Amino acid sequence: MQIFNHTFKTQVSAPAYRWTNPDGSEGGVVAESATIDPTATIGATTEVCPGARIGKYASIGENASIGSYANIGNRVSLGKGASIGEDSRIDSYASIGQGASIGSHASIGCRASIGEGASIGEDASIDRYAWIGQGAIIGYVGSIGYRARIGSGVNINPGASIGNRASIGKGASVGEGAKIGKDASIGEGASIDLYASIGDRASIGEDVRIGKDARIGKGSSIGKDSRIGLRASIGEGASIGKGVSICYRARIGSGAIIDSNAVIGEGANIGEDAWVGHDASISYYARIGDGSRIGADARIGSYASIGKEASIGDGAAIGGHVKIGAGANIPSDLT
């Protein structure tokens, strides 16, 4: 074994030698201080920096780069042109796709899969069996849970966390510091703004927009193309239909149903188990009591108050500041 001084792509200079693969073929340049199991295969154009470790039967493709003190586990597969940052950890049986980039101090769990061209930021954590799609970006200190699935082209911003078994659809975006709960589902093209919180088992449809600091409760569902405003709150088990608009600081109670294309104004409060019909409009700071029914195309004015278990008929119009008592029944033809 001939030792020579080599300057690695990281600009670190150290004594190194040329690796010989198990089949006798010439391998890459390996720092003398690196620890490589003799069963590992290393592409001829690959570099392994000082202090790195590569486990049994690992397969490292051509033109890859293994940073200083990185730890590559047993039977890891590393694609052509992939880059592993210093002091990062790739656990056994993980797969890193062609051209993927793993940042310094990042952690990739056992049997996790990182797609081609994906980027995993510094100090990010990818748990066991997680799947990261082609071209996805996981930001600095991002956290991806056990068996979570991140679709192609997804952008997970710094500090965001994705719970165990959660699913993020193609092209979706999760903002800085946002939290996605266990078993939650985020549809293709959806956008979750910074510091928003999506509860366990919640379902967010395609192209939905969730505003900054919004809260979506456990087991709730948000239909395709809906908009949830800044600091709005959706209770547990609530159902929001397609094309609904819920404005700034509006509150939807647990178990409530908001039908398609309805509009809930700024600061409005919809009680638990209430129902708001298709194309209905609840104006700003109106209050709808628990268990009430607001019919399709109905209009509730600003600061109006509808009591518990009241029924407002289809197409009815209730003016601003009007109070409707509990259990009242307002016919459809009231305008």
Secondary structure, DSSP 8 states (H G I E B T S, - for coil): ---EEEE-TTS-EEEEEEEE-TTS-EEEEEETT-EE-TT-EE-TT-EE-TT-EE-TT-EE-TT-EE-TT-EE-TT-EE-TT-EE-TT-EE-TT-EE-TT-EE-TT-EE-TT-EE-TT-EE-TT-EE-TT-EE-TT-EE-TT-EE-TT-EE-TT-EE-TT-EE-TT-EE-TT-EE-TT-EE-TT-EE-TT-EE-TT-EE-TT-EE-TT-EE-TT-EE-TT-EE-TT-EE-TT-EE-TT-EE-TT-EE-TT-EE-TT-EE-TT-EE-TT-EE-TT-EE-TT-EE-TT-EE-TT-EE-TT-EE-TT-EE-TT-EE-TT-EE-TT-EE-TT-EE-TT--
